[in-house]
Amino acid sequence: MSSTNLEDAQAIRMVLQRLILAGGKVGMAYQSQRAEFPVHLEDGARLSLKMSAEEIQKWALKAGESVSLRLEDRGLKYESVTAFQAPVNLDGVEVASLVIPRVLRRADAHRMAAFIPEPSTRAAFTNARGGLFDGSVKSFGLEGLELALRDPKQNIQEAFRMGEQSLVDVRLTETLQLKAKTTVAYFGEDYVGLKLNKDNDPRLLNQYQAWLQEQERMQAQKDSSDFNPEGVVAPMVRANQAAVLPKLRILVDKTPMLILLTEKADFAQRMGEALGRKYGLAHLDYVKGPLKAQLGELATEEKPWGGACLLLLHNQLRLTSPLELCRQVLEKEKCSLPVLLLGTEEDADKKRHRALEAGAVDYLVVEPFKVLQVLRKVDEMVALTQ
């Protein structure tokens, strides 16, 4: 993500696969026609956009003709030119088949955005007039970072002026805090780009750059593990029919009850076996939407969160990350349950720090799976609710 353009074929396919899994759209332009279309399929040989045969005919698209594409991935905007192949019917879905672009060119190359944190990182910053603001980092770059105000009522362009100085305070890890002088370099719709001043402590800047490179490496490693070389197709949703979301299942019917969100049924079964003698366990293969509405019969008017005492978020979720979902249930749905994130042993300290930043009570290593360690941590978390 450090380079302006994406030219690596696999990196381009990763972007397209993330768009499909997120239910994203691509803007397409041909002659005087412009519109956005959902991305349906990417299989290494073609990119398919949901576009009816009637629309294709209306656009007068012809095989081999060039079309322009615009898309957004992790807040970064890209554009490209590729070729229309043909109208295709894929298992009842009408699509426009395109050649996968060879290059995705950054449409916002002026931005100092190399790493997009998921979720955003909290920060404090000041303006030249002594104002103190609570914000979040939208992106980090070698030369600077982009900040947004946490209060949506505040206007970023009223808080800062082009070229003025700002002091930024961002905790990156438990031992590394970026307190640096910056200069306002540009504005986005809801954020400001702050360039790091050259008179900052060189040791601090070196530490920051080393941290940034490590974050990029970790993100690239995760992207590589998530990549499907066979391709990805959007989940099927029949016309005039809402998508059917998985239902919550009670694996162990007992009080106190725990709620586990994971797409891995075998992992849920394993957790049930490990905790079932002492705790009840409800499993949901979470896809999207408000969680509270998906608790089914477990939830009542008196107990909207099902009378559960702990929410467990596994790192294996379908369309979101456990950090994003944690923020959703705590900030948007006002979940009253403590949230415990579950994941791998690799970089556990960093993952625990991110979990705490997202509002979770802790991070529990479940890969490798150690029954006594899992039970001990759950006991500790449940005790917080009593």
C-alpha positions as CSV (number, residue, x, y, z in Angstrom):
1,M,0.0,0.0,0.0
2,S,3.0,2.3,0.2
3,S,3.2,2.7,-3.6
4,T,0.9,5.0,-5.6
5,N,-0.3,2.3,-8.0
6,L,-1.1,-1.3,-7.7
7,E,0.5,-3.3,-10.5
8,D,0.8,-6.7,-8.8
9,A,-1.9,-9.1,-10.2
10,Q,-2.5,-10.8,-6.8
11,A,-2.7,-7.4,-5.0
12,I,-5.3,-6.2,-7.5
13,R,-7.3,-9.5,-7.1
14,M,-7.2,-9.0,-3.3
15,V,-8.8,-5.6,-3.6
16,L,-11.5,-7.0,-5.8
17,Q,-12.1,-9.9,-3.4
18,R,-12.5,-7.6,-0.5
19,L,-15.0,-5.5,-2.4
20,I,-17.1,-8.6,-3.2
21,L,-17.1,-9.8,0.4
22,A,-18.0,-6.4,1.6
23,G,-20.9,-6.1,-0.9
24,G,-19.1,-3.2,-2.6
25,K,-19.7,-1.5,-5.9
26,V,-17.5,-0.3,-8.8
27,G,-18.2,2.9,-10.7
28,M,-18.0,2.2,-14.5
29,A,-18.0,4.8,-17.3
30,Y,-18.3,4.2,-21.1
31,Q,-18.7,7.1,-23.5
32,S,-21.5,9.3,-21.9
33,Q,-22.8,6.5,-19.6
34,R,-21.8,6.4,-15.9
35,A,-23.2,4.2,-13.1
36,E,-22.2,2.0,-10.1
37,F,-22.6,-1.7,-10.2
38,P,-22.2,-4.4,-7.5
39,V,-19.1,-6.7,-7.9
40,H,-20.3,-10.2,-8.4
41,L,-17.3,-12.4,-9.3
42,E,-13.5,-12.4,-9.5
43,D,-11.8,-15.6,-10.6
44,G,-8.4,-14.6,-11.9
45,A,-9.5,-14.5,-15.5
46,R,-12.4,-12.0,-15.3
47,L,-14.2,-9.4,-13.3
48,S,-18.0,-9.6,-13.3
49,L,-20.3,-6.7,-12.4
50,K,-24.0,-7.2,-11.8
51,M,-25.5,-5.6,-14.9
52,S,-28.6,-6.8,-16.7
53,A,-28.6,-7.6,-20.4
54,E,-31.0,-4.7,-20.9
55,E,-28.6,-2.3,-19.3
56,I,-25.7,-3.7,-21.4
57,Q,-27.7,-3.2,-24.5
58,K,-28.7,0.3,-23.5
59,W,-25.0,1.2,-22.9
60,A,-24.2,-0.3,-26.4
61,L,-21.2,-2.1,-24.9
62,K,-19.2,-4.1,-27.4
63,A,-16.6,-6.8,-26.9
64,G,-13.1,-5.3,-26.7
65,E,-14.3,-1.8,-26.0
66,S,-12.5,0.1,-23.2
67,V,-14.4,1.1,-20.0
68,S,-13.2,3.2,-17.1
69,L,-13.5,1.9,-13.5
70,R,-13.5,3.7,-10.2
71,L,-13.4,1.9,-6.8
72,E,-12.6,2.4,-3.2
73,D,-10.7,-0.1,-0.9
74,R,-10.0,0.7,2.8
75,G,-10.7,4.3,2.2
76,L,-8.3,4.6,-0.7
77,K,-9.6,5.5,-4.2
78,Y,-8.5,3.8,-7.3
79,E,-9.2,4.2,-11.0
80,S,-8.4,2.0,-14.0
81,V,-9.2,1.2,-17.6
82,T,-10.1,-2.3,-18.8
83,A,-12.0,-4.0,-21.6
84,F,-15.6,-5.3,-21.7
85,Q,-15.8,-8.9,-22.8
86,A,-19.4,-10.0,-23.0
87,P,-22.8,-10.2,-21.3
88,V,-22.9,-13.4,-19.3
89,N,-25.5,-15.3,-17.2
90,L,-23.9,-16.9,-14.2
91,D,-26.3,-19.2,-12.4
92,G,-29.2,-16.9,-13.1
93,V,-27.3,-13.7,-12.4
94,E,-26.8,-11.3,-15.4
95,V,-23.4,-9.8,-15.4
96,A,-21.0,-7.8,-17.5
97,S,-17.8,-9.7,-17.9
98,L,-14.7,-7.5,-17.9
99,V,-10.9,-8.2,-18.2
100,I,-9.3,-7.9,-14.7
101,P,-7.4,-4.6,-14.7
102,R,-3.6,-4.8,-15.0
103,V,-3.1,-1.6,-13.0
104,L,-5.1,0.2,-10.3
105,R,-4.0,3.8,-10.2
106,R,-4.5,5.8,-7.0
107,A,-6.9,8.6,-7.7
108,D,-5.9,10.3,-4.4
109,A,-2.1,10.0,-4.7
110,H,-1.6,13.3,-2.8
111,R,-2.6,11.6,0.4
112,M,0.0,10.4,3.0
113,A,-1.8,7.1,3.4
114,A,0.2,3.9,3.5
115,F,-1.5,2.0,6.3
116,I,-5.3,2.1,7.1
117,P,-5.9,0.9,10.7
118,E,-8.9,-1.3,11.2
119,P,-10.5,0.0,13.3
120,S,-9.2,3.6,13.5
121,T,-6.8,4.6,16.2
122,R,-7.7,7.3,18.8
123,A,-5.7,10.4,19.0
124,A,-5.5,13.8,20.6
125,F,-4.3,16.9,18.6
126,T,-4.2,20.7,18.9
127,N,-4.4,23.6,16.5
128,A,-2.3,26.7,16.4
129,R,-4.9,28.6,18.4
130,G,-4.7,26.4,21.5
131,G,-7.8,24.2,20.7
132,L,-7.6,20.6,21.9
133,F,-9.5,18.0,19.9
134,D,-10.4,14.3,20.4
135,G,-10.0,12.4,17.1
136,S,-9.0,9.2,15.4
137,V,-6.3,8.4,12.9
138,K,-7.8,7.4,9.5
139,S,-4.4,6.5,8.0
140,F,-0.7,6.5,8.7
141,G,2.1,7.3,6.2
142,L,5.9,7.7,6.3
143,E,5.6,11.5,5.9
144,G,2.5,12.0,8.1
145,L,-1.0,10.9,9.1
146,E,-4.6,11.7,8.5
147,L,-6.9,12.6,11.4
148,A,-10.7,12.9,11.7
149,L,-12.7,14.5,14.6
150,R,-14.7,12.1,16.7
151,D,-17.5,14.6,17.1
152,P,-19.4,14.6,13.9
153,K,-20.9,18.0,14.7
154,Q,-17.4,19.6,14.4
155,N,-16.1,20.8,11.0
156,I,-12.5,19.8,10.4
157,Q,-11.9,22.8,8.1
158,E,-13.1,25.1,10.8
159,A,-10.8,23.5,13.4
160,F,-7.7,23.7,11.3
161,R,-6.2,26.0,8.6
162,M,-3.9,25.1,5.8
163,G,-0.3,25.4,6.7
164,E,-0.8,25.9,10.5
165,Q,1.0,23.8,13.1
166,S,-0.6,21.0,15.1
167,L,0.7,18.8,18.0
168,V,-0.4,15.2,17.7
169,D,-0.5,12.6,20.5
170,V,-1.2,9.0,19.4
171,R,-0.5,5.8,21.4
172,L,0.8,3.2,19.0
173,T,1.7,0.5,21.4
174,E,2.0,0.1,25.2
175,T,5.6,1.4,25.0
176,L,5.5,3.7,21.9
177,Q,3.6,7.0,21.9
178,L,3.9,9.4,19.0
179,K,4.0,12.9,20.3
180,A,5.0,15.0,17.3
181,K,4.8,18.4,15.7
182,T,3.0,18.5,12.4
183,T,1.8,20.9,9.7
184,V,-1.6,20.9,8.0
185,A,-0.9,19.7,4.4
186,Y,-4.4,19.1,3.0
187,F,-8.1,18.4,3.7
188,G,-10.4,15.6,2.9
189,E,-14.1,15.5,3.2
190,D,-14.0,14.8,6.9
191,Y,-10.3,14.6,7.8
192,V,-7.1,16.6,7.7
193,G,-3.7,15.5,6.4
194,L,-0.9,16.4,8.8
195,K,2.7,16.2,7.7
196,L,5.4,15.4,10.3
197,N,7.8,18.3,10.8
198,K,11.5,17.7,10.2
199,D,12.4,19.1,13.6
200,N,10.8,16.2,15.5
201,D,13.1,13.9,17.5
202,P,14.8,11.7,14.9
203,R,14.7,8.7,17.2
204,L,11.0,9.0,17.6
205,L,10.5,9.3,13.8
206,N,12.6,6.2,13.3
207,Q,10.6,4.3,15.9
208,Y,7.4,5.4,14.2
209,Q,8.6,4.4,10.8
210,A,9.7,1.0,12.0
211,W,6.2,0.5,13.7
212,L,4.5,1.5,10.4
213,Q,6.5,-0.9,8.3
214,E,5.6,-3.7,10.8
215,Q,1.9,-2.8,10.5
216,E,2.1,-2.9,6.7
217,R,3.9,-6.3,6.9
218,M,1.2,-7.7,9.3
219,Q,-1.6,-6.4,7.1
220,A,0.0,-7.9,4.0
221,Q,0.4,-11.2,5.7
222,K,-3.3,-11.3,6.7
223,D,-4.3,-10.2,3.2
224,S,-2.3,-13.1,1.8
225,S,-3.8,-15.6,4.1
226,D,-7.3,-14.3,3.3
227,F,-6.7,-14.4,-0.5
228,N,-8.5,-17.1,-2.4
229,P,-6.5,-18.1,-5.6
230,E,-9.6,-19.8,-7.0
231,G,-11.6,-16.5,-6.9
232,V,-14.6,-15.2,-5.0
233,V,-18.3,-14.9,-5.9
234,A,-20.8,-12.8,-4.1
235,P,-23.3,-14.6,-1.9
236,M,-26.5,-15.5,-3.8
237,V,-29.6,-13.4,-3.0
238,R,-32.6,-14.2,-5.2
239,A,-34.6,-11.3,-6.6
240,N,-37.3,-9.8,-4.4
241,Q,-36.0,-11.9,-1.5
242,A,-34.0,-10.7,1.5
243,A,-30.8,-12.5,2.3
244,V,-31.3,-15.2,4.9
245,L,-28.9,-14.8,7.8
246,P,-27.7,-17.7,9.8
247,K,-29.7,-18.3,13.0
248,L,-28.3,-18.4,16.5
249,R,-28.0,-22.0,17.9
250,I,-27.9,-23.1,21.5
251,L,-25.1,-25.6,21.9
252,V,-25.3,-25.8,25.6
253,D,-28.5,-24.7,27.4
254,K,-27.3,-23.6,30.8
255,T,-26.9,-20.5,33.0
256,P,-24.7,-18.5,32.9
257,M,-24.8,-18.2,29.1
258,L,-22.1,-17.1,26.8
259,I,-22.6,-16.0,23.2
260,L,-19.9,-17.0,20.6
261,L,-19.6,-15.4,17.2
262,T,-17.6,-17.4,14.7
263,E,-18.0,-18.8,11.2
264,K,-16.2,-22.0,12.3
265,A,-18.8,-24.5,13.5
266,D,-16.1,-26.9,14.6
267,F,-14.5,-24.2,16.8
268,A,-17.9,-23.5,18.3
269,Q,-18.3,-27.2,19.1
270,R,-14.9,-27.3,20.7
271,M,-15.7,-24.3,22.8
272,G,-19.0,-26.0,23.9
273,E,-17.1,-29.1,24.9
274,A,-14.5,-27.1,26.9
275,L,-16.9,-24.8,28.7
276,G,-20.1,-26.8,28.7
277,R,-19.8,-28.3,32.2
278,K,-19.9,-24.8,33.7
279,Y,-21.4,-22.5,31.1
280,G,-24.1,-22.4,28.5
281,L,-23.0,-21.5,25.0
282,A,-25.0,-20.0,22.1
283,H,-23.3,-19.9,18.7
284,L,-24.0,-17.5,15.8
285,D,-22.3,-17.5,12.4
286,Y,-22.5,-13.7,12.2
287,V,-22.7,-12.2,8.7
288,K,-23.9,-8.6,9.0
289,G,-26.4,-6.2,10.5
290,P,-27.3,-5.4,14.2
291,L,-26.3,-8.3,16.4
292,K,-29.1,-7.7,19.0
293,A,-31.8,-8.4,16.4
294,Q,-30.2,-11.8,15.6
295,L,-30.3,-13.3,19.1
296,G,-33.7,-14.8,18.3
297,E,-35.6,-16.6,21.2
298,L,-32.6,-16.0,23.4
299,A,-33.4,-12.3,23.8
300,T,-36.5,-11.1,25.7
301,E,-37.9,-7.6,26.4
302,E,-36.5,-7.7,29.9
303,K,-33.2,-9.2,28.7
304,P,-32.4,-7.8,25.2
305,W,-29.0,-9.5,25.2
306,G,-30.4,-12.8,26.1
307,G,-29.4,-12.8,29.7
308,A,-25.9,-13.7,28.6
309,C,-22.9,-12.7,30.7
310,L,-20.1,-12.5,28.1
311,L,-19.8,-12.0,24.3
312,L,-17.0,-13.9,22.6
313,L,-15.8,-12.7,19.2
314,H,-13.6,-15.1,17.2
315,N,-11.1,-13.9,14.7
316,Q,-12.9,-16.0,12.0
317,L,-15.9,-13.9,10.9
318,R,-17.4,-13.8,7.4
319,L,-17.6,-10.1,6.4
320,T,-16.1,-8.1,9.2
321,S,-13.2,-8.1,11.7
322,P,-13.7,-8.8,15.4
323,L,-12.4,-5.3,16.1
324,E,-15.0,-3.7,13.8
325,L,-17.8,-5.8,15.3
326,C,-16.6,-5.0,18.8
327,R,-16.9,-1.3,18.1
328,Q,-20.3,-1.9,16.5
329,V,-21.9,-3.7,19.4
330,L,-20.4,-1.4,22.1
331,E,-20.7,2.0,20.4
332,K,-23.7,1.7,18.1
333,E,-25.8,-1.1,19.8
334,K,-24.8,-0.1,23.4
335,C,-24.1,-3.7,24.3
336,S,-24.0,-4.1,28.1
337,L,-22.0,-7.4,28.0
338,P,-18.2,-7.5,28.4
339,V,-16.6,-8.5,25.0
340,L,-13.7,-10.9,24.8
341,L,-11.8,-11.3,21.5
342,L,-10.4,-14.7,20.5
343,G,-7.5,-15.3,18.1
344,T,-4.1,-16.7,17.4
345,E,-1.0,-16.6,19.6
346,E,1.1,-14.7,17.0
347,D,1.6,-11.0,18.1
348,A,-0.8,-11.6,21.0
349,D,0.4,-8.5,22.9
350,K,-0.3,-6.2,19.9
351,K,-3.7,-7.9,19.4
352,R,-4.6,-7.5,23.1
353,H,-3.7,-3.8,22.8
354,R,-5.9,-3.3,19.8
355,A,-8.7,-5.3,21.5
356,L,-8.6,-3.0,24.5
357,E,-8.6,0.1,22.3
358,A,-11.8,-1.2,20.6
359,G,-13.5,-1.5,24.0
360,A,-13.0,-5.3,24.6
361,V,-12.1,-6.4,28.2
362,D,-9.3,-8.7,27.0
363,Y,-7.8,-10.9,24.2
364,L,-7.7,-14.7,24.6
365,V,-5.4,-16.9,22.6
366,V,-7.4,-20.0,21.3
367,E,-4.9,-21.1,18.7
368,P,-3.3,-23.2,20.0
369,F,-6.3,-24.3,22.0
370,K,-5.5,-24.9,25.7
371,V,-8.6,-25.9,27.6
372,L,-7.5,-24.8,31.1
373,Q,-6.3,-21.4,29.8
374,V,-9.6,-20.8,28.0
375,L,-11.6,-21.8,31.1
376,R,-9.5,-19.7,33.4
377,K,-9.8,-16.6,31.3
378,V,-13.6,-17.0,30.8
379,D,-14.0,-17.5,34.6
380,E,-12.0,-14.2,35.1
381,M,-14.2,-12.3,32.6
382,V,-17.5,-13.7,34.0
383,A,-16.5,-12.7,37.5
384,L,-16.4,-9.0,36.3
385,T,-20.1,-9.2,35.7
386,Q,-21.0,-10.5,39.1
